[in-house]
Amino acid sequence: MLDQETDALAKSDATVGICPITEAKLAAGIFPLKRYSRAGRQIAISSDSNTSIDPFEEMPWLEYV
């Protein structure tokens, strides 16, 4: 995401669902978590169910990136 897109999303007061394992395996890019959370927004750990349905398995991947 571009910085402008991240800022616009943060202004929308959205909670973003992040699937770290899927993002890593598909090389879809890394969500700009630091920028988004600095804006005071929250994320939710999610799964697309094709790779994993365990949020506790997703958490280390989020920390890794």
Secondary structure, 3 states (H helix, E strand, C coil): CCHHHHHHHHHCCCCEEECHHHHHHHCCCCCCHHHHHHCCCCEEECCCCCCCCCHHHHHHHHHHC
